[in-house]
Amino acid sequence: MHLNVETLSLINGGQALVLALMLWFGTHGGSNHALNGLRLRAGALLLEACGDFMLAFDFKFSQLTLLLVGNTFNLTAQALTIVALRMVLGRQRRWREAVLLGIAGWLGVTYLSTVDPNYLLRVLWGSIILVCNASLNIAALWGGCRKRETRAQCVLIWAYMLAIALLAWRNISLWTLPTPLQGIGSPSPINVIYVFLLGMQPLLASVGFLLLYNEILQRELYNLARIDPLTGVTNRLGLLEASETLLARARSKRESIGVLLIDADHFKSINDRFGHDHGDQVLLELVANIRRMLRTGDLVGRVGGEEFLVLSPSVQEADLLALAERIRAAIEGSSFPVAGETYALTVSIGAAIADASEPDMMAARRRADTALYEAKRAGRNCVMISAS
Ligand SMILES: Nc1nc2c(ncn2[C@@H]2O[C@H](COP(=O)(O)OP(=O)(O)OP(=O)(O)O)[C@@H](O)[C@H]2O)c(=O)[nH]1
């Protein structure tokens, strides 16, 4: 089968246009950085389509117009794609690098076409710009690749690396030919792979964007279901899951887990006196105080209202009591700013140890609850531990 450049460009342009419309109309109805990134990618596809259509109808344009305008479309599309990817990932946009790369690409190609025409060097220069492009995208994706929940990022990094390897292969194979210019259009394996992937590029990159977007949505949903929106700490569901994970780890190490139930004393009076919004601010301050007292590996979550749970792995009773006492004293010693006044807040704490042999954490939670009840009955602002 023989396809000329015009036909290939028409197919590519049509593909990019359809994808641009799908992405644009399929992402309306909301506004956040990831959705805006997808829309920017739609804009880039539209420019790619314009560049391809110019090539498809090249007989309508002069060589110079084709070169200058066509490259402006393509290089702007590449720059927009870099920024769009960063937006989808929630990173800083960094327009400057993307724009500078586009300008360098445009100037280089223009110079090698008009001032000092050299087709081979132009191919090399275009490849260098594409490699820089791919590298900027890899840099944006890099941070997440180590985590298991960012598999789409890893896939995209591999895809960009493969693109760099192919560009290197194509250029090395061209430059090592006795007559490199003739090799550019020859049906060698690398040229066939290159043209095939170049043709699929709008589709492949768009699928990559959607995979990333899907992954980001999954992560947001996961967090929304497990994070308390007011205080930003783990909620009940998150605590339940974390409890099981910690217990499984404790079993394997034959260690125990400390459980603390922390409840603010007379919190209702804050709401009654200052209003609910100020009560919320006090809760935030309370969580910050608790967090400051925890070791790495300890977990704090909100059980509900003004009650918090701390899970502290690998502790004995004495360590747990010391931790609870530190938290209690720190809160008693802090002044909580409320509506221009300072409020002296105290907490009552019920403590319990979950033994590694326990089937789940529920029994320890209940014991900590009983101890908390005793602390309240004993006059509040104190720590009680339950017998295991
Ligand atoms: N501001 C605010 N208040 C909350 C929130 N959740 C629960 N509360 C309030 O916390 C108060 C808890 O009241 P109580 O259960 O009577 O407990 P308390 O006043 O702290 O008294 P003791 O626990 O017995 O010391 C209620 O007034 C709830 O409205 C919240 O998210 N924000």
The ligand as an SDF file (V2000), in Angstrom:
LIG
                    3D

 32 34  0  0  0  0  0  0  0  0999 V2000
  -18.3300   23.5080   65.5360 N   0  0  0  0  0  0  0  0  0  0  0  0
  -18.5770   22.2140   65.4400 C   0  0  0  0  0  0  0  0  0  0  0  0
  -19.2080   21.5930   66.4520 N   0  0  0  0  0  0  0  0  0  0  0  0
  -19.4360   20.2860   66.3560 C   0  0  0  0  0  0  0  0  0  0  0  0
  -19.0380   19.5240   65.2410 C   0  0  0  0  0  0  0  0  0  0  0  0
  -19.4150   18.2400   65.4450 N   0  0  0  0  0  0  0  0  0  0  0  0
  -20.0200   18.2030   66.6360 C   0  0  0  0  0  0  0  0  0  0  0  0
  -20.0350   19.4390   67.2120 N   0  0  0  0  0  0  0  0  0  0  0  0
  -20.6090   19.8720   68.4580 C   0  0  0  0  0  0  0  0  0  0  0  0
  -19.9150   19.2860   69.5430 O   0  0  0  0  0  0  0  0  0  0  0  0
  -20.8160   19.3440   70.6820 C   0  0  0  0  0  0  0  0  0  0  0  0
  -20.7030   18.0680   71.4580 C   0  0  0  0  0  0  0  0  0  0  0  0
  -21.5280   18.2080   72.5490 O   0  0  0  0  0  0  0  0  0  0  0  0
  -21.6370   17.1480   73.6950 P   0  0  0  0  0  0  0  0  0  0  0  0
  -21.7330   15.7590   73.0670 O   0  0  0  0  0  0  0  0  0  0  0  0
  -22.7370   17.5410   74.6160 O   0  0  0  0  0  0  0  0  0  0  0  0
  -20.2310   17.1560   74.3830 O   0  0  0  0  0  0  0  0  0  0  0  0
  -19.4600   18.3300   75.1370 P   0  0  0  0  0  0  0  0  0  0  0  0
  -20.2200   19.6050   75.1310 O   0  0  0  0  0  0  0  0  0  0  0  0
  -18.0970   18.3830   74.5610 O   0  0  0  0  0  0  0  0  0  0  0  0
  -19.4090   17.7800   76.5850 O   0  0  0  0  0  0  0  0  0  0  0  0
  -18.5390   16.5890   77.1390 P   0  0  0  0  0  0  0  0  0  0  0  0
  -18.0800   15.7560   75.9920 O   0  0  0  0  0  0  0  0  0  0  0  0
  -19.4580   15.8300   78.0090 O   0  0  0  0  0  0  0  0  0  0  0  0
  -17.3970   17.2010   77.8580 O   0  0  0  0  0  0  0  0  0  0  0  0
  -22.2140   19.6220   70.1260 C   0  0  0  0  0  0  0  0  0  0  0  0
  -22.5800   20.9480   70.4350 O   0  0  0  0  0  0  0  0  0  0  0  0
  -22.0410   19.4650   68.6080 C   0  0  0  0  0  0  0  0  0  0  0  0
  -22.8920   20.3670   67.9120 O   0  0  0  0  0  0  0  0  0  0  0  0
  -18.3840   20.2060   64.1890 C   0  0  0  0  0  0  0  0  0  0  0  0
  -17.9980   19.6270   63.1610 O   0  0  0  0  0  0  0  0  0  0  0  0
  -18.1660   21.5310   64.3390 N   0  0  0  0  0  0  0  0  0  0  0  0
  1  2  1  0
  2  3  2  0
  2 32  1  0
  3  4  1  0
  4  5  2  0
  4  8  1  0
  5  6  1  0
  5 30  1  0
  6  7  2  0
  7  8  1  0
  8  9  1  0
  9 10  1  0
  9 28  1  0
 10 11  1  0
 11 12  1  0
 11 26  1  0
 12 13  1  0
 13 14  1  0
 14 15  2  0
 14 16  1  0
 14 17  1  0
 17 18  1  0
 18 19  2  0
 18 20  1  0
 18 21  1  0
 21 22  1  0
 22 23  2  0
 22 24  1  0
 22 25  1  0
 26 27  1  0
 26 28  1  0
 28 29  1  0
 30 31  2  0
 30 32  1  0
M  END
$$$$
